[in-house]
């Protein structure tokens, strides 16, 4: 089952109403030779684990390109933009923001509003 379908199935189990969700796709261009250090730091800060417990978060997952490039992709799926904005004020995200520049050269952020489910 594709990842998005699995997430949607999980959401439907939580509540049968149809959601207009908020999706972020973040691309971190990592400094040369820093990708493993970055992943270790994210793990130490427990960014993903803590975020997944936040109100309104349905998914927070890192992906690595199979070709080994110095890039880390992040997908975030939220019930609403408001929930995601509250997330930005959390202590673990503030801690991540304080050290991000040690590992990341550039960040690209794409935001998407979900459409109502189409039957």
One Martini backbone bead per residue (centre of mass of N, CA, C, O) as a GRO file, in nm:
protein
  119
    1UNK     BB    1   0.096   0.037   0.025
    2UNK     BB    2   0.094   0.344  -0.003
    3UNK     BB    3   0.175   0.583   0.213
    4UNK     BB    4  -0.073   0.772   0.175
    5UNK     BB    5  -0.285   0.548   0.209
    6UNK     BB    6  -0.204   0.466   0.495
    7UNK     BB    7  -0.257   0.739   0.625
    8UNK     BB    8  -0.554   0.769   0.546
    9UNK     BB    9  -0.649   0.517   0.693
   10UNK     BB   10  -0.568   0.614   0.974
   11UNK     BB   11  -0.746   0.867   0.979
   12UNK     BB   12  -1.021   0.718   0.944
   13UNK     BB   13  -0.995   0.570   1.219
   14UNK     BB   14  -1.005   0.822   1.398
   15UNK     BB   15  -1.195   0.967   1.170
   16UNK     BB   16  -1.465   0.981   0.940
   17UNK     BB   17  -1.401   1.242   0.853
   18UNK     BB   18  -1.310   1.479   0.632
   19UNK     BB   19  -0.997   1.597   0.523
   20UNK     BB   20  -0.801   1.903   0.533
   21UNK     BB   21  -0.485   1.900   0.483
   22UNK     BB   22  -0.126   1.941   0.569
   23UNK     BB   23   0.161   1.964   0.354
   24UNK     BB   24   0.512   1.891   0.377
   25UNK     BB   25   0.810   1.957   0.174
   26UNK     BB   26   1.144   1.890   0.264
   27UNK     BB   27   1.471   2.019   0.165
   28UNK     BB   28   1.795   1.914   0.253
   29UNK     BB   29   2.102   2.064   0.202
   30UNK     BB   30   2.392   1.907   0.269
   31UNK     BB   31   2.680   1.914   0.387
   32UNK     BB   32   2.967   1.795   0.325
   33UNK     BB   33   2.978   1.504   0.523
   34UNK     BB   34   2.690   1.556   0.718
   35UNK     BB   35   2.455   1.348   0.711
   36UNK     BB   36   2.511   1.158   0.954
   37UNK     BB   37   2.522   1.383   1.165
   38UNK     BB   38   2.238   1.484   1.122
   39UNK     BB   39   2.088   1.221   1.194
   40UNK     BB   40   2.203   1.205   1.479
   41UNK     BB   41   2.090   1.474   1.584
   42UNK     BB   42   1.790   1.417   1.536
   43UNK     BB   43   1.792   1.176   1.729
   44UNK     BB   44   1.889   1.317   1.988
   45UNK     BB   45   1.638   1.529   1.975
   46UNK     BB   46   1.372   1.379   1.888
   47UNK     BB   47   1.201   1.503   1.658
   48UNK     BB   48   1.012   1.285   1.544
   49UNK     BB   49   0.899   1.161   1.805
   50UNK     BB   50   0.778   1.426   1.920
   51UNK     BB   51   0.607   1.514   1.677
   52UNK     BB   52   0.419   1.253   1.660
   53UNK     BB   53   0.278   1.357   1.949
   54UNK     BB   54   0.141   1.583   1.828
   55UNK     BB   55  -0.102   1.779   1.762
   56UNK     BB   56  -0.205   1.692   1.427
   57UNK     BB   57  -0.008   1.459   1.372
   58UNK     BB   58   0.050   1.201   1.109
   59UNK     BB   59   0.344   1.286   0.986
   60UNK     BB   60   0.717   1.221   1.025
   61UNK     BB   61   0.949   1.185   0.754
   62UNK     BB   62   1.248   1.052   0.650
   63UNK     BB   63   1.451   1.078   0.346
   64UNK     BB   64   1.671   0.897   0.122
   65UNK     BB   65   1.858   0.890  -0.139
   66UNK     BB   66   1.974   0.624  -0.334
   67UNK     BB   67   2.235   0.798  -0.453
   68UNK     BB   68   2.370   0.960  -0.189
   69UNK     BB   69   2.301   1.230  -0.157
   70UNK     BB   70   2.313   1.553   0.015
   71UNK     BB   71   2.008   1.460   0.118
   72UNK     BB   72   1.701   1.552   0.294
   73UNK     BB   73   1.382   1.433   0.340
   74UNK     BB   74   1.061   1.582   0.439
   75UNK     BB   75   0.754   1.475   0.583
   76UNK     BB   76   0.447   1.652   0.658
   77UNK     BB   77   0.143   1.574   0.844
   78UNK     BB   78  -0.152   1.773   0.894
   79UNK     BB   79  -0.453   1.885   0.995
   80UNK     BB   80  -0.313   2.180   1.020
   81UNK     BB   81  -0.154   2.477   1.010
   82UNK     BB   82  -0.178   2.541   1.308
   83UNK     BB   83  -0.035   2.289   1.414
   84UNK     BB   84   0.233   2.350   1.269
   85UNK     BB   85   0.288   2.626   1.404
   86UNK     BB   86   0.305   2.518   1.692
   87UNK     BB   87   0.544   2.327   1.641
   88UNK     BB   88   0.759   2.563   1.597
   89UNK     BB   89   0.747   2.618   1.931
   90UNK     BB   90   0.897   2.386   2.009
   91UNK     BB   91   1.175   2.274   2.171
   92UNK     BB   92   1.288   2.075   1.951
   93UNK     BB   93   1.282   2.289   1.720
   94UNK     BB   94   1.459   2.500   1.852
   95UNK     BB   95   1.705   2.312   1.877
   96UNK     BB   96   1.733   2.256   1.575
   97UNK     BB   97   1.763   2.554   1.478
   98UNK     BB   98   2.036   2.605   1.639
   99UNK     BB   99   2.197   2.362   1.446
  100UNK     BB  100   2.135   2.348   1.139
  101UNK     BB  101   2.382   2.519   1.017
  102UNK     BB  102   2.596   2.282   1.063
  103UNK     BB  103   2.446   2.094   0.812
  104UNK     BB  104   2.287   2.318   0.638
  105UNK     BB  105   2.270   2.504   0.338
  106UNK     BB  106   1.966   2.427   0.234
  107UNK     BB  107   1.609   2.514   0.215
  108UNK     BB  108   1.313   2.351   0.095
  109UNK     BB  109   0.966   2.460   0.075
  110UNK     BB  110   0.657   2.275   0.052
  111UNK     BB  111   0.307   2.355   0.028
  112UNK     BB  112  -0.007   2.175   0.110
  113UNK     BB  113  -0.339   2.149   0.041
  114UNK     BB  114  -0.599   1.959   0.093
  115UNK     BB  115  -0.832   1.765  -0.047
  116UNK     BB  116  -1.106   1.636  -0.075
  117UNK     BB  117  -1.228   1.351  -0.095
  118UNK     BB  118  -1.238   1.128  -0.368
  119UNK     BB  119  -1.477   0.887  -0.495
   0.00000   0.00000   0.00000
